[in-house]
Amino acid sequence: MGAHTTSDDPTKYRADEEREAWEAKDPILRLRTYLEKEGFAGAAFFEALETESESLGKRVREAVRAMPDPDQLAIFENVYADGHALVDEERAQFAAYQASFAAESGEGK
């Protein structure tokens, strides 16, 4: 329902009526409305859920940011089960590019 990217402005190509129609179909909002209407959950439940989800999101973001950068050549692994000549060639080209870039920038000295 929202923008496709952070630089996207859906108001340029999507009418308010279309957005409103999709909002009415939002399964999360519909479930929340149902749970509240039937008395299965109230404001306190949803507040606790929001707090828990924010905490989980924060922990995940911190863990991801703490992860080491992956080997840049790893992108070429597991593309095909048995390998492929074209992927091998692209890996070699990328490795050469990385080496030339590192040499130009003085890395590795």
N, C-alpha and C positions, 0 to 999 in steps of 0.2 A: 504494500500500500504506500510505502514511503519512497524516497529517492533511491535510485539504483546505486549511486555513489555519492560521496560527499560533495562533489562538484555538480551534481545533477539537480535540476529544478523542475520537478514534475508539473508545476503549475503552468509550464509552457506548452505541455502537450496533453494534460489530463484535466478534465473539467471537475469542478467541485462535486457535481452530482455523481460522477463515476467514483470518486474517492468515498463519498458518503455511502454509496451502494456497497462498496467493498468493506467499509467499516462495519456495516450492519451484519456482514457475514463473518466477522472476526471470531474465530472459534474460542479464543481465550476470553474475550469479553462475553460471549454467549454462555460459556461454561460458568464464569463468575456470576452472571445474572441468574442463571439457573440455580446454582448453589445457594445464593442469597435468598432467592424467591422461595425455595423449598425448605429453608432454614437449616441447611447442612453446614453453612459457613457464614460468618459475619465479618464485620470490619476488623475485629481483633485478629482473626485468622489471617486475613489478607495483609494486615500490617506486619504480622510475624513472618509471613511468607516473603514479603518484600524485604524485610530486614535480613532474613536468611539468604535470599538470592543476592542481595548486594554484598553480603559477606563472602559468599561463595565466589561471586564474580571478582571481588578484590583479591582473594587468595589465588584464583586461577591466573589473573593478570600478573600478580607478583611472581608466581612460579614460572610463567612463560618468560617474563623479562629477565629472570635469573638464569635461564637456560643458556648454555654456551651456543655460539653461532655454529650452525652445521657446516660440515665440509662442503664447499661450493660444488665440488664434483659429484657429490652424492645424488644430485638431481638426475644423473644419468644411470643410476643403479635401479634395477628392478623395473625397467621400462618394458622389457620383454623377458620371458622366462629363460630363454636360452641365449640372450644377447642378440645384437643385430649390428651389422657392419656400419650402417649409417649412424647409429647411435655412438658406436666406437669412434667413428670419424669426427662427429660433433664433439665428443668428449675431448678428443685430442686437440681440436681447434680451440675449444674453450680453455683448456689447460695452457695452451701456448699463449692465448690472449692474456690470461691471468699472469703468466710469467713475464710477458712484455710489459704489462701494466705495473707489476711489482718492480721491475727493473727501472722503469721511467720514474716512478715515485720514490725510488730509493729504499723500498721495503726489502727486507731480507739481508741488509748489509750490517 
